[in-house]
Amino acid sequence: MDEHMTTSEQSTPQTVLPGEHLERLRAQLTGRLVLPRDPDWDDARQAWQLLSDQHPAAVVLAADEKDVIATVVTARKLGLSVAPQGTGHAGTTIASWRDTILLRTSALRDIEIDPETERVRVGAGAVWPDVVAAAAQHGLAAVTGMATSVGVAGFSLGGGLGWLARSHGLGANSIRSLDVVDAHGRALHVDAARHADLFWAARGGIAPVVVTAIELQLYPIEKLWAGGLMWPLERAAEVVHAWGEWIGTVPETVTSLVRVLRYPPIPDIPEFLRGRSFVAVEAAVQADADAAGRLLAPLRSLAPEMDSMRPMSPAELGSVHGDPPQPSPAVGSSVLLSEISAASLDALLGAALDPSATSLVSIELRHLGGMLSPGRADGGAVSSLDGAGLVFAVGMVPFPEARDAVTAAAAAVARRLASFASPRRVKNFTETPVAAEELYGDATERLRAVAAAWDPERIIRLGHPLD
Ligand SMILES: Cc1cc2nc3c(=O)[nH]c(=O)nc-3n(C[C@H](O)[C@H](O)[C@H](O)COP(=O)(O)OP(=O)(O)OC[C@H]3O[C@@H](n4cnc5c(N)ncnc54)[C@H](O)[C@@H]3O)c2cc1C
């Protein structure tokens, strides 16, 4: 007992104001607590997705696992939620920021590779370039996304679709274990044997925990052929249909997409592309030069204006798709296609060549199948995609007044493909909260049971909530 306390102080329960709890949290953190009155508030709350205007109650810039625990414990005491975020690519998938602490994990970036087991353990704030470069030094490749700026944790937990998709499946299927902090502030190691329900839910579904580190399987791929072939947009119909036939002939070691690209006339775009429109095929081919040459020959016979296909390390794959590395204001919409057929390709062409689509920078169709197909991989809540292709239409919003028009143009693409759409949606390509069943299908009820068991008070707030 404190000898300086008076009798009444000792017997009266201490009422601690929220501000005092937050000051206590500030004192406990190795990282930082940022509050709305702080000068760097706007920087701290900013997401990579510049259209995500996040207004949490506070931001914690976590330096380590202890900071994560302290944040969850404090939030619990105050009746707040905690929303973990690495980069904020998916900021618009958080249903509400009300009474929520934004927990930034971006400083948790340790990377440890075990060449024996061909696994990597990375902090929850790591981004792909750090990981793929380290893995390539051991002749290994990770199942990454097509954009370099995306976070390893959010990408993998959300499913994860990249250049190795048809040969190695969804990124979630490569998760081998997780270090997490649960809604009670307990640090747990989660894998197929320990807390298997959380492990199942986290892979492609949603598990109510803050991940502090993630262990992923890597694969022995030292080189592949990848790049793009581009033709003027006037050849769109010919190229799109040729690609549609070509994908029927390629093995699972080829992942590709066809896209319509419209480059805005702005100085950021290289002069040879600026203001021009193209139809393009991009591909990653796991083969030696001769085999890759044979596989790509039918497309090259269409005499592309540009051909950037070349042998590359998996660490260079991030250059193929050309996504912006810097934070951007973009709006997109997606459709999982149940078939890639002459009819669905015509519908895609109709949508992409419609005058309303000119505000969109890219309308792409990714070829799925292979290891993405249902029944091919054991995994978690979502381990496959029950569709033949994924359409993603995206436009930049250079100034706020353009947002509605770009959103409408992206939605119009999805609408025109509706008769070919699967009832399911792909989580990483769904930018606003939708009904959980659309994302998680038959796994939804089991995910709700896991959430009710581990976080009945809903302390942990993740993108694409279950309700
Ligand atoms: C330009 C661009 C290109 C993209 N390309 C691809 C692609 O090729 N393939 C693909 O599959 N996806 C792609 N995406 C989608 C991207 O993978 C998702 O938006 C993903 O959720 C981003 O993860 P993040 O960690 O970067 O984002 P964040 O917004 O930081 O996190 C997204 C969500 O992941 C979960 N999460 C993140 N960190 C944690 C944590 N520590 N603990 C628990 N949950 C956590 C939360 O639900 C969080 O809301 C792209 C997105 C953009 C903007």
The ligand as a MOL file (V3000), in Angstrom:
LIG
                    3D

  0  0  0     0  0            999 V3000
M  V30 BEGIN CTAB
M  V30 COUNTS 53 58 0 0 0
M  V30 BEGIN ATOM
M  V30 1 C -2.1850 -0.3650 -56.2730 0
M  V30 2 C -2.6960 -1.6490 -55.6780 0
M  V30 3 C -2.3410 -2.8590 -56.2650 0
M  V30 4 C -2.7830 -4.0720 -55.7240 0
M  V30 5 N -2.4140 -5.2470 -56.3270 0
M  V30 6 C -2.8500 -6.4220 -55.7950 0
M  V30 7 C -2.5050 -7.6700 -56.3780 0
M  V30 8 O -1.8230 -7.7490 -57.3910 0
M  V30 9 N -2.9680 -8.7980 -55.7980 0
M  V30 10 C -3.7230 -8.7750 -54.6650 0
M  V30 11 O -4.0940 -9.8370 -54.1600 0
M  V30 12 N -4.0760 -7.6190 -54.0950 0
M  V30 13 C -3.6660 -6.4460 -54.6400 0
M  V30 14 N -4.0410 -5.2650 -54.0630 0
M  V30 15 C -4.9190 -5.3000 -52.9020 0
M  V30 16 C -4.1140 -5.4420 -51.6180 0
M  V30 17 O -3.4760 -6.6960 -51.5630 0
M  V30 18 C -5.0650 -5.3020 -50.4340 0
M  V30 19 O -5.5650 -3.9830 -50.4130 0
M  V30 20 C -4.3760 -5.6310 -49.1230 0
M  V30 21 O -5.3400 -5.6990 -48.1010 0
M  V30 22 C -3.3470 -4.5890 -48.7900 0
M  V30 23 O -2.6420 -4.9720 -47.6530 0
M  V30 24 P -1.8230 -3.8570 -46.8560 0
M  V30 25 O -1.2690 -4.4990 -45.6450 0
M  V30 26 O -0.9050 -3.1910 -47.8050 0
M  V30 27 O -2.9960 -2.8110 -46.5230 0
M  V30 28 P -3.6570 -2.3430 -45.1470 0
M  V30 29 O -4.7300 -1.3890 -45.5400 0
M  V30 30 O -2.6190 -1.8660 -44.2210 0
M  V30 31 O -4.3010 -3.6550 -44.5580 0
M  V30 32 C -5.4280 -4.1930 -45.1670 0
M  V30 33 C -6.1550 -5.0980 -44.2160 0
M  V30 34 O -5.3400 -6.2360 -43.9440 0
M  V30 35 C -5.5550 -6.6450 -42.6030 0
M  V30 36 N -4.3040 -6.4310 -41.8750 0
M  V30 37 C -3.2500 -5.6790 -42.2340 0
M  V30 38 N -2.3030 -5.7400 -41.2760 0
M  V30 39 C -2.7850 -6.5300 -40.3010 0
M  V30 40 C -2.2870 -6.9710 -39.0500 0
M  V30 41 N -1.0760 -6.6120 -38.5950 0
M  V30 42 N -3.0630 -7.7820 -38.2910 0
M  V30 43 C -4.2850 -8.1890 -38.7080 0
M  V30 44 N -4.8160 -7.8000 -39.9000 0
M  V30 45 C -4.0650 -6.9770 -40.6740 0
M  V30 46 C -6.6430 -5.7620 -42.0310 0
M  V30 47 O -7.9030 -6.3390 -42.2710 0
M  V30 48 C -6.4730 -4.5090 -42.8480 0
M  V30 49 O -7.6520 -3.7240 -42.8620 0
M  V30 50 C -3.6130 -4.0560 -54.5870 0
M  V30 51 C -3.9930 -2.8360 -54.0100 0
M  V30 52 C -3.5440 -1.6450 -54.5550 0
M  V30 53 C -3.9900 -0.3520 -53.9160 0
M  V30 END ATOM
M  V30 BEGIN BOND
M  V30 1 1 1 2
M  V30 2 1 2 3
M  V30 3 2 2 52
M  V30 4 2 3 4
M  V30 5 1 4 5
M  V30 6 1 4 50
M  V30 7 2 5 6
M  V30 8 1 6 7
M  V30 9 1 6 13
M  V30 10 2 7 8
M  V30 11 1 7 9
M  V30 12 1 9 10
M  V30 13 2 10 11
M  V30 14 1 10 12
M  V30 15 2 12 13
M  V30 16 1 13 14
M  V30 17 1 14 15
M  V30 18 1 14 50
M  V30 19 1 15 16
M  V30 20 1 16 17
M  V30 21 1 16 18
M  V30 22 1 18 19
M  V30 23 1 18 20
M  V30 24 1 20 21
M  V30 25 1 20 22
M  V30 26 1 22 23
M  V30 27 1 23 24
M  V30 28 2 24 25
M  V30 29 1 24 26
M  V30 30 1 24 27
M  V30 31 1 27 28
M  V30 32 2 28 29
M  V30 33 1 28 30
M  V30 34 1 28 31
M  V30 35 1 31 32
M  V30 36 1 32 33
M  V30 37 1 33 34
M  V30 38 1 33 48
M  V30 39 1 34 35
M  V30 40 1 35 36
M  V30 41 1 35 46
M  V30 42 1 36 37
M  V30 43 1 36 45
M  V30 44 2 37 38
M  V30 45 1 38 39
M  V30 46 1 39 40
M  V30 47 2 39 45
M  V30 48 1 40 41
M  V30 49 2 40 42
M  V30 50 1 42 43
M  V30 51 2 43 44
M  V30 52 1 44 45
M  V30 53 1 46 47
M  V30 54 1 46 48
M  V30 55 1 48 49
M  V30 56 2 50 51
M  V30 57 1 51 52
M  V30 58 1 52 53
M  V30 END BOND
M  V30 END CTAB
M  END
